Structures are given as C-alpha cells and as structure tokens.
C-alpha cells in the first residue's frame, strides 16, 4: 500500500485547479486541503478510496429510483451556500448518528464565506412542507462537482435522504454539463461510507495506478 499524507491551506482555488485537485484525491474542509491514502484504526491500516462518478455513465438503479419516488413530495432549492440557525439545528441532530469523531459545528467543514471561499459552493436544500430536512454543500469546478458535506434530519431516515442528496447533486451537476461528481472518500472493506460505492459509473483512485472503474471485488 502506498503511503500519502499531505495537507495545505488555500484561500482561493480557481475552477480548473479545483478539478485538478479533486482528480489527485484531494478533499477540503474550509480552506484546509488534505489527502491521505491510509486510515489508522486499532490493529490495522485501512486503504482510503477516493471515488467519483462519470456522469455520462450514470443511471439510477432500481433502488435509487425508489428513493427518488419516495421523495417526490420534497421541494429542492439550489443556491449559494450559507450557514444559519436552521442548518445548525439539523447538524446538531445529524451528528447524533455518530459514536466517534463527532464534529462540533458546520464551521468545521465550511469557511466563513462558504459560497465563495475557497471556491464556488452551492447548497442543495430539501424541504418538506416548508421545513428544511437536508442539505448537500457542493463545490463546483470547471468540469467537476464535489460534495463537501451533507446533513439531514435523522427523523426522516426512512426517506434515505443521504442517497437522495447524492442523486439530486448528480442531477444538478449533469444540468451544468459537468463531467464528474465526487461523493468523497470511502474505504477498502466494509464501512459506513459503503453507500457511496453503489452508483453506476463510479470510478476509484488507486493511488499507485490512477483512476479506474470501481469494482466490488476491490472490497
């Protein structure tokens, strides 16, 4: 396994450079950019797998079509990102799902100017009867979209809002004529990020060999 562990701070990233960074396996929270190939866990090292979806190869699966149908009554709003009390309240409920590495605030993931710093970022908001229930914060490059962070109200877990946010993000990226959608990191072997591996057209970054089609035998 190749070892990569790099970090840097960038206050402003042009769309073309964002594409280049994403293609190199970089992620960011606010102005802090990072990439790492191994995740230390008690007794083992886990291989990190950056993922992206080739939008020209994507088509929703049967189960994903059911998720779309389940949320037909939702209202979707897309706009430049900002943090407010509504989103912070959802975040507080959302983080109750985690037992370790529990974040403190949305400000852990977004800058003080989330719509423009370090790059253009739009939020995809899901409302039910006027009530905000989920948000996907999405970076926009020249050819790529990348999900920085997503939150949803666990009280609506029957709607599979995490999957729905990815599907709406893919739809938005396709409407902009983009080539790739980056859902973030997953890990080799089973983890709570496995849902990211279940999208048609997925590619994975094998650190020593570059991007290739994702296959389930790379578990």
C-alpha positions in Angstrom: 0.0 0.0 0.0 1.3 3.4 -0.9 1.5 6.0 1.9 0.3 9.5 1.2 -0.5 12.1 3.9 -0.5 15.7 2.7 -2.1 18.9 3.9 -2.1 22.6 2.8 -4.2 25.8 3.2 -5.6 27.5 0.2 -7.8 30.7 0.4 -8.8 30.8 -3.2 -9.0 28.0 -5.8 -9.9 28.6 -9.4 -12.4 26.1 -11.0 -9.7 24.5 -13.2 -7.4 24.0 -10.2 -10.2 22.5 -8.2 -10.7 19.9 -11.0 -7.0 19.1 -10.8 -7.0 18.8 -7.0 -10.1 16.5 -7.0 -8.6 14.3 -9.7 -5.5 14.0 -7.4 -7.6 12.7 -4.5 -7.6 16.0 -2.5 -10.6 16.9 -0.3 -11.0 20.1 1.8 -12.9 21.5 4.8 -13.0 25.2 4.6 -9.5 26.4 3.4 -7.8 23.2 4.8 -7.0 20.8 1.9 -5.9 17.2 2.6 -5.4 13.8 1.1 -4.4 10.6 2.7 -4.2 7.0 1.5 -4.3 5.1 4.8 -6.6 5.4 7.8 -5.1 4.1 11.1 -7.5 2.0 13.1 -6.9 -0.2 16.2 -4.9 -3.1 15.0 -4.9 -2.3 11.2 -4.5 0.3 8.5 -7.4 0.8 6.1 -6.9 1.8 2.5 -8.6 5.0 1.5 -10.5 5.0 -1.8 -11.4 8.4 -3.4 -14.5 7.9 -5.6 -16.0 9.8 -8.4 -18.9 9.2 -10.8 -18.6 9.6 -14.5 -21.9 11.5 -15.2 -22.2 10.3 -18.8 -22.2 6.7 -17.5 -24.6 7.2 -14.6 -28.2 5.9 -14.5 -30.1 5.3 -11.2 -30.5 1.8 -10.0 -33.9 0.3 -9.2 -33.5 1.1 -5.5 -32.3 4.6 -6.3 -35.3 5.2 -8.4 -37.4 4.2 -5.4 -35.6 6.7 -3.3 -36.4 9.4 -5.9 -40.1 8.3 -5.9 -40.2 8.3 -2.1 -39.2 12.0 -2.1 -41.5 13.2 -4.9 -43.2 15.5 -2.4 -40.0 17.3 -1.5 -39.1 20.8 -2.7 -35.5 21.3 -3.9 -33.8 24.6 -3.6 -30.3 25.3 -5.0 -28.5 28.5 -4.1 -25.1 29.9 -3.0 -24.2 28.3 0.4 -24.6 29.9 3.8 -24.8 28.8 7.4 -27.8 29.8 9.5 -29.6 28.6 12.6 -31.8 26.2 10.7 -28.9 24.3 9.2 -27.0 24.3 12.5 -30.1 22.8 14.2 -30.2 20.0 11.6 -26.5 19.5 12.0 -26.9 19.0 15.8 -29.5 16.3 15.1 -27.5 14.8 12.3 -24.3 14.4 14.3 -26.1 12.2 16.9 -25.8 9.4 14.4 -22.0 9.2 15.1 -20.3 7.5 18.0 -16.8 8.8 17.4 -15.0 11.7 15.7 -18.1 13.8 16.4 -17.7 17.2 14.8 -18.6 20.4 16.7 -20.1 22.6 14.1 -20.8 23.1 10.4 -18.0 25.6 10.6 -15.6 22.6 10.9 -16.4 21.9 7.2 -17.2 25.3 5.6 -15.3 28.6 5.6 -16.6 31.9 6.9 -17.6 32.6 3.3 -18.9 29.2 2.3 -20.4 30.3 -1.1 -17.0 31.6 -2.4 -14.1 30.7 -0.2 -12.0 28.8 -1.2 -14.2 28.0 -4.3 -17.7 28.3 -5.6 -20.1 26.2 -3.4 -23.8 25.8 -3.8 -26.2 24.2 -1.3 -28.9 21.8 -2.4 -31.7 22.1 0.2 -34.5 19.6 0.6 -37.8 20.9 2.2 -40.9 19.0 3.3 -44.0 21.2 3.8 -41.7 24.2 4.1 -39.4 22.6 6.7 -35.7 22.1 5.9 -34.7 18.5 6.3 -31.5 18.0 4.4 -28.6 19.9 2.8 -25.7 19.0 0.5 -22.9 21.5 0.2 -21.5 21.1 -3.2 -18.2 22.5 -4.7 -18.3 23.5 -8.3 -15.2 23.3 -10.6 -15.0 23.7 -14.4 -15.8 20.0 -15.1 -16.5 18.6 -11.6 -18.8 18.9 -8.6 -17.7 17.6 -5.2 -19.8 17.1 -2.1 -18.0 18.7 0.8 -20.5 17.7 3.5 -24.2 16.7 3.8 -26.6 16.8 6.7 -30.1 15.5 7.2 -32.7 15.2 9.9 -32.5 11.6 11.3 -36.2 11.7 12.0 -36.7 11.4 8.2 -34.3 8.4 7.8 -37.0 6.4 6.1 -36.6 8.7 3.1 -32.9 7.7 2.6 -32.0 11.4 2.4 -28.3 10.7 2.2 -28.8 8.8 -1.1 -31.3 11.4 -2.2 -28.8 14.2 -1.7 -26.3 12.4 -3.9 -28.9 11.8 -6.6 -30.0 15.4 -6.6 -26.3 16.5 -6.6 -25.7 14.3 -9.6 -28.8 15.7 -11.4 -27.6 19.3 -10.7 -24.0 18.5 -11.9 -25.4 17.0 -15.1 -27.6 20.0 -15.7 -24.5 22.2 -15.6 -22.8 20.0 -18.2 -20.1 18.7 -15.8 -18.2 15.5 -16.3 -17.6 14.2 -12.7 -19.4 14.1 -9.4 -17.1 13.4 -6.4 -19.0 11.9 -3.4 -15.9 11.8 -1.2 -13.8 9.1 0.4 -14.7 5.5 1.1 -12.5 2.7 2.5 -11.5 -0.7 1.3 -13.6 -3.2 3.2 -16.9 -2.5 4.9 -17.6 0.9 6.5 -20.5 3.3 7.0 -19.4 5.0 3.7 -20.2 2.0 1.6 -23.4 3.7 0.3 -21.0 5.9 -1.9 -19.9 2.8 -3.8 -23.3 2.0 -5.1 -23.7 4.4 -8.0 -23.4 3.4 -11.7 -20.4 4.9 -13.5 -18.3 5.0 -10.4 -14.5 5.2 -10.6 -11.9 4.8 -7.9 -8.5 6.3 -7.5 -5.9 3.6 -6.9 -3.1 5.7 -5.5 -0.3 3.9 -7.3 -2.1 3.5 -10.7 -4.6 6.3 -11.2 -8.3 6.3 -11.8 -10.1 3.1 -12.9 -13.6 1.7 -12.9 -14.8 0.8 -9.4 -15.4 -2.9 -9.0 -16.9 -4.7 -6.0 -14.0 -7.1 -5.8 -11.9 -4.2 -4.7 -13.6 -4.5 -1.3 
